C-alpha cells in the first residue's frame, strides 16, 4: 500500500512539473507545448485559459523564429520578416488577453517591436514585463539592448548593473559587449551643427 501511494505521489509530481517550466523559459526557446501542462483538461478536450495563452505564445514564438531566420539569410527578406514580427505581436496580444500576467509574452512583444524599429512600443513592452517579473533576466538584457539602440546608454548601463546583481553572467556579458561596441553619441545640437543641419 505504501509503495502504491509513493508511486502516485511520484507520478503526480512528474505531471505537474511541465506546467511550471514555461514560467522560467528562456526567450529563445518556446515553452513546453500546452498539451503537456494539464492531464485532466486534456481528457475532457478543453484547455484552461493558461493553456490557450501558451498556445498563442508558442505560435508567436514560432513567428519570431521564422522572422529571425529570414533576416539571417544571405539575401534577407525584410518584408516577410516584418510581417512575421507583426503577426507575433498580434498572437502575443491574444495570449495576454487570456493571461495578463504572461510576462514572457510581453518580453516577446518587446523583442518584435524592437526588431521593427518601434522603440517606444518596445520599451513599453519590456517595462510592462519587468513590472510583473522584475528579476526576469532575459527581459533585462533585451531592455538594455533596446535602450542602447534608442540612444539611452545610461539606461542600458543600469540594466547591466541589474543583470550583474542577478548573477546572470551570460546575459550581462552580451549587454556589456553591446555597450562597449556602441559608438558614443554626440548631442543632437552638435550633430546638427557638424552635419550642416541636414537630416540623417
C-alpha positions as CSV (number, residue, x, y, z in Angstrom):
1,X,0.0,0.0,0.0
2,X,2.8,2.4,0.9
3,X,4.6,1.7,-2.5
4,X,1.3,2.5,-4.4
5,X,1.0,5.8,-2.5
6,X,4.6,6.7,-3.2
7,X,4.2,5.8,-6.9
8,X,1.0,8.0,-7.1
9,X,2.9,10.9,-5.5
10,X,5.9,10.5,-7.9
11,X,3.5,10.4,-10.9
12,X,1.6,13.5,-9.7
13,X,4.9,15.4,-9.4
14,X,6.0,14.4,-12.9
15,X,2.7,15.6,-14.4
16,X,2.8,18.9,-12.5
17,X,6.4,19.8,-13.3
18,X,6.0,20.8,-17.0
19,X,3.3,23.4,-16.1
20,X,5.9,25.3,-14.1
21,X,8.5,25.1,-16.8
22,X,7.0,27.8,-19.0
23,X,7.4,30.4,-16.4
24,X,11.2,30.1,-16.4
25,X,11.6,29.5,-20.1
26,X,14.3,31.5,-21.9
27,X,13.0,33.9,-24.6
28,X,15.0,31.9,-27.2
29,X,13.1,28.7,-26.6
30,X,9.4,28.2,-26.7
31,X,7.6,27.0,-23.5
32,X,6.5,23.3,-23.4
33,X,3.5,22.6,-25.5
34,X,0.3,23.4,-23.7
35,X,-0.9,19.8,-24.0
36,X,1.8,18.7,-21.5
37,X,0.6,21.2,-18.9
38,X,-2.6,19.6,-17.6
39,X,-3.6,16.0,-17.9
40,X,-7.2,16.4,-16.5
41,X,-8.3,19.0,-19.1
42,X,-6.8,17.0,-21.9
43,X,-9.1,14.2,-21.3
44,X,-12.2,16.4,-21.5
45,X,-10.8,18.1,-24.6
46,X,-10.9,21.6,-23.0
47,X,-8.0,23.9,-22.4
48,X,-7.5,26.2,-19.5
49,X,-7.0,29.9,-20.2
50,X,-3.3,29.5,-19.4
51,X,-3.0,26.6,-21.9
52,X,-4.7,28.6,-24.6
53,X,-2.3,31.5,-23.8
54,X,0.6,29.2,-24.1
55,X,-0.7,28.0,-27.4
56,X,-0.8,31.6,-28.7
57,X,2.6,32.3,-27.3
58,X,4.1,29.2,-29.0
59,X,2.7,30.4,-32.3
60,X,4.1,33.9,-31.7
61,X,7.5,32.5,-30.8
62,X,7.4,30.4,-34.0
63,X,6.8,33.6,-36.0
64,X,9.7,35.4,-34.3
65,X,12.0,32.4,-35.0
66,X,10.9,32.4,-38.7
67,X,11.5,36.2,-38.9
68,X,14.9,35.9,-37.4
69,X,15.7,33.1,-39.9
70,X,14.5,35.3,-42.8
71,X,16.8,38.1,-41.7
72,X,19.8,35.8,-41.3
73,X,19.6,34.6,-44.9
74,X,22.2,35.6,-47.5
75,X,19.5,37.8,-49.1
76,X,17.3,38.9,-46.1
77,X,13.6,39.0,-46.8
78,X,12.9,42.1,-44.7
79,X,9.2,42.5,-45.9
80,X,8.3,38.9,-45.0
81,X,10.2,39.2,-41.7
82,X,8.3,42.4,-40.8
83,X,5.0,40.6,-41.4
84,X,6.1,37.7,-39.1
85,X,7.1,40.1,-36.4
86,X,3.8,41.9,-36.6
87,X,1.9,38.6,-36.5
88,X,3.9,37.6,-33.5
89,X,2.9,40.8,-31.7
90,X,-0.8,40.1,-32.5
91,X,-0.5,36.5,-31.3
92,X,1.2,37.6,-28.1
93,X,-1.7,40.1,-27.6
94,X,-4.1,37.1,-27.7
95,X,-2.0,35.3,-25.1
96,X,-2.2,38.4,-22.9
97,X,-5.9,38.7,-23.2
98,X,-6.1,35.2,-21.7
99,X,-3.4,35.8,-19.1
100,X,-2.5,39.4,-18.3
101,X,0.4,38.2,-16.1
102,X,2.1,36.3,-19.0
103,X,5.3,38.3,-18.8
104,X,7.1,36.2,-21.4
105,X,4.6,37.3,-24.0
106,X,5.3,40.9,-23.1
107,X,9.1,40.2,-23.5
108,X,8.4,38.7,-26.9
109,X,6.4,41.8,-27.9
110,X,9.3,44.0,-26.8
111,X,11.7,42.0,-28.9
112,X,9.4,42.1,-32.0
113,X,8.7,45.8,-31.7
114,X,12.5,46.4,-31.3
115,X,13.2,44.4,-34.5
116,X,10.5,46.5,-36.3
117,X,12.3,49.7,-35.1
118,X,9.5,50.9,-32.9
119,X,11.4,51.7,-29.7
120,X,8.7,53.4,-27.7
121,X,6.4,50.3,-28.0
122,X,9.4,48.0,-27.4
123,X,10.4,49.9,-24.3
124,X,6.8,49.9,-23.0
125,X,6.5,46.2,-23.5
126,X,9.8,45.4,-21.7
127,X,8.8,47.8,-18.9
128,X,5.4,46.1,-18.5
129,X,7.1,42.7,-18.5
130,X,9.5,43.8,-15.7
131,X,6.7,45.3,-13.6
132,X,5.3,41.8,-13.4
133,X,8.6,39.9,-13.0
134,X,11.4,42.4,-12.1
135,X,14.1,39.7,-11.9
136,X,13.4,38.2,-15.4
137,X,16.9,38.4,-16.7
138,X,16.2,37.8,-20.4
139,X,13.9,40.9,-20.5
140,X,16.5,42.9,-18.6
141,X,19.1,42.1,-21.3
142,X,16.7,42.8,-24.2
143,X,15.5,46.0,-22.4
144,X,19.1,47.1,-22.1
145,X,19.7,46.5,-25.8
146,X,16.6,48.5,-26.8
147,X,17.6,51.4,-24.5
148,X,21.1,51.3,-26.1
149,X,19.8,51.2,-29.6
150,X,17.4,54.1,-28.9
151,X,20.3,56.2,-27.6
152,X,20.0,55.7,-23.8
153,X,23.4,54.4,-22.9
154,X,22.9,55.2,-19.2
155,X,19.7,53.2,-19.2
156,X,21.4,50.3,-20.8
157,X,24.2,50.5,-18.1
158,X,21.5,50.4,-15.4
159,X,20.1,47.2,-16.9
160,X,23.6,45.8,-17.0
161,X,24.1,46.6,-13.3
162,X,20.8,44.8,-12.5
163,X,21.9,41.7,-14.5
164,X,25.1,41.6,-12.6
165,X,23.1,41.7,-9.3
166,X,21.1,38.8,-10.6
167,X,24.3,37.0,-11.4
168,X,23.0,36.5,-15.0
169,X,26.6,36.4,-16.2
170,X,26.0,35.3,-19.9
171,X,23.3,37.9,-20.4
172,X,25.3,40.6,-18.6
173,X,28.3,39.8,-20.9
174,X,26.1,40.2,-24.0
175,X,24.8,43.6,-22.9
176,X,28.3,44.7,-21.7
177,X,29.8,43.8,-25.1
178,X,27.0,45.7,-26.9
179,X,27.5,48.8,-24.7
180,X,31.3,48.6,-25.4
181,X,30.7,48.3,-29.2
182,X,28.2,51.1,-29.4
183,X,29.7,54.4,-30.6
184,X,29.5,57.3,-28.2
185,X,26.8,59.6,-29.5
186,X,27.1,63.3,-29.5
187,X,24.3,65.6,-28.6
188,X,21.7,66.4,-31.2
189,X,22.6,70.1,-31.3
190,X,26.2,69.2,-32.0
191,X,25.2,66.7,-34.7
192,X,23.1,69.3,-36.5
193,X,26.0,71.8,-36.5
194,X,28.6,69.4,-37.7
195,X,26.4,67.9,-40.4
196,X,25.4,71.2,-41.9
197,X,21.9,71.0,-40.5
198,X,20.9,68.1,-42.8
199,X,19.0,65.1,-41.6
200,X,20.4,61.6,-41.1
